[in-house]
Amino acid sequence: MLKKTLHISSSPHINKGRSTDAIMKNVVWALMPVVFFSVYSFGLNSLLVILTATLASVLTEHILCKLSKKETTIADYSAVITGLLLGLTLPPSFPLWMAFVGGVIGIALGKYVFGGLGYNVFNPALVARAVLQAAFPVAITTWHPAFLSDRFSTISQSVFTWPFMQPQFDAISGATPLSAFKFDGITTPTLELAFGQISGSTGETCAIIIALGGLYLIARNMMSWRIPVAVLLSAFVLSGALYLINSDIYPSPFFMLFSGGLMLGAVFMATDMVSSPITPIGLWIYGSIIGILTIVIRLWSGLPEGVMYSILLTNAISPHIDNVIRYRVYGTNRKTKVA
Amino acid sequence: MAFFNFYKNTFKHGIHPPESKDETNGLPIRQFPFAPVIILPMAQHIGAPSQIVVREGQEVHRGELLAKAGGYVSVPMHAPVSGIIRKIGNVPTISGKMSPGIFIETFPSSTQEVLEGKPIDPDTATSEEILQGIQDAGIVGLGGAAFPTHVKLKVPEGKKCETLLINGVECEPFLTTDHRVMLEQESDIFTGIKYLLKATGAEKAIIGIEANKQDAADFLAKHIPKELPVSIKVLPVKYPQGAEKMLVTSILGKEVPSKGFPIEVGVVVVNVATTAEIGRLLPHGRGIQERVITITGPGVKKKGNYLIPVGTPLRFVLEQVGVDEEISEVYMGGPMMGVAVSNLDISIVKGTSGILVFTKKDINESSKIYPCIKCGACIDACPILLNPSKLGILAKFEAYNEMALDYNLMDCFECGSCTYVCPSHIPLVQYFRLSKRIVRKREATKKEEVNA
């Protein structure tokens, strides 16, 4: 005789078996080659900066969860991603205390005040970087050259600046390809850009490795391919058109594509699912706006780099893109809501 | 994508869950033993319950009328076995509600011959006579919805049925009843189509079959009678293609209007097992006594496709096929839309297409629910192009009116694709089911207030 307690649940009773933490974990893995290359090219400086930013993010998330008497959410890896991405956008010889502040701000101000994972309007790592850029304009634009021979034995003194003190930078500092172009009119050969033999933020230098990380996530269906393609394509088309019009003033589209943070931004930051639109057409629009804004800021503003602000700005309009771009529901003629 | 809206033999979006049909799709239909006691609820179909016309202590013959239709949207009930009526009283049903019902004690030595009724000749009968015959036979949709078939077939004034679609898609994982019916009851199916064409006035019939049942498609194609305007369409495998609206889009490329039925675009859809049942019963004027059910799942020992009398207690069925010690969940229907059983004392009804048994180790308990990360997986899954992500967030805030007015909640037919794909394990379709009920209730109260 069957005498069993039966579990009941509402259908469907099967699940595809994917989970949010698995997606996040894979993003972390995809970022690892970028981190390794960064440590390889900038040495211990870069390792310390990335570790500090990540540690600060995870700690902040944990403490904020505890303070609001909730179960800690660090196991979903999203704080790790924020920390890694923030670390990768900072200059290699950035003072650690500033990186730590950035990590705290990213989670607290960029994510937690909105309600935590899933509710943030902006990419938390970029919120942190924007705050750092406003607070420490000198430190965040002082670049350290790559491939110094003593990079694995010495650490720049600026890294260990005491909290709340301004750093003393070493005599050696390098210009990024974008600032070299912006302020001195020098363009860097594209191949050097693609393989990362340049100075810049810890993680933005090797475009090829970043693209490979993106391809891995796209192949595993954990990232929308439309965003990076739209960002890069629109940036390429706009800068290409300008280059064709006047190649003396405007740099080549390949230079635009592989310099600065465009690759890192297109692959790992613009693709943050939470702060990007949800429909395929919305994603194309979103990505194109980012690409175009980046080129516009780079060419016609006072800043050498525009990826961060263009992603943040487009994050802000992404809910509106979702409001406007909707599918026509099956069997109806209406797309938008009837007032 | 809206830009490229060309028609490629299937509807938009949808999902591909593991089919899990290999274990039973090769097993022929077998007659199930008669249970010593049959428990027959009167509310097995959508619509008014049947009205009992027998009394306690009466001896009934298999196929004899036990209850008459309780109205137009209702069907009669026939005796699934020869036996004696022990009791008339309330019986449990899968929803948890009690329903009036009949307990029949089966005569152990009876041959269980089925009573003959007044036959209906498909060549001479009128459309009305056939519809009446279908109601009298107690036929409801055997795909799972259990909606009275004669109501569905009745073409409303001013509408015309051009095409009859026979639904042999069986897109639910695990289930293989329609597959076996198509392989074994071809003549019943074609006879049924003959009745259905006459009843609806359709010029042609198309049988839709998914590509994972190619053998059934080939077999039926070989046996199409010359005079019958029937063709077969093989469709790519995708859930929920067996949903009426999706099938109409897949085969004909037309969209059924929101809140409308397929007849709005000149189509009537009938399940293939229902068609076979019509073809089997009407020539003899009989009523439904049994149906084919797939019994499968990791917890079942003797998996198979069985012909089981309606009213057979579930407990008896599970004891006969043998189940694992550690059974944890039992579902009636498929894993996507089937209903979890809370009580083994319920019985097989006309709408039961499958019984799935899962053991403790098959159930992925307490998968953690994360917040929606707007990955868009549900958007790419929803066959009617809703925004489940947004609807889910609104449901959490109990914004039911906004869900219905701005986000087409009421168009959701609860296929469960969104919940299936959600990496955050948000119970989306469960939210929508609840929300739809609340919206309907609010509308009903509003109407009452206006009338009062």
Interface residues (C-beta under 8 A of the other chain):
Chain A: M1 L2 K4 L6 H7 I8 S9 S10 S11 P12 H13 I14 N15 K16 G17 R18 S19 T20 D21 A22 I23 D76 G115 G116 L117 G118 Y119 S224 M273 V274 S276 I278 T279 P280 I281 L283 D322 R326 Y327 R328 V329 Y330 G331 T332 K337 V338
Chain B: M1 A2 F3 K12 I15 P17 P18 P173 K245 T249 E255 V256 P257 S258 K259 G260 R315 L318 E319 V323 I327 S328 E329 V330 Y331 G333 P335 M336 M337 G338 V339 A340 V341 S342 N343 L344 L356 F358 I363 N364 S367 K368 Y370 P371 C372 I373 K374 C375 G376 A377 I379 P383 I384 L385 L386 N387 S389 K390 L405 D406 Y407 N408 D411 G416 T419 Y420 V421 C422 P423 S424 H425 P427 V429 Q430 R433
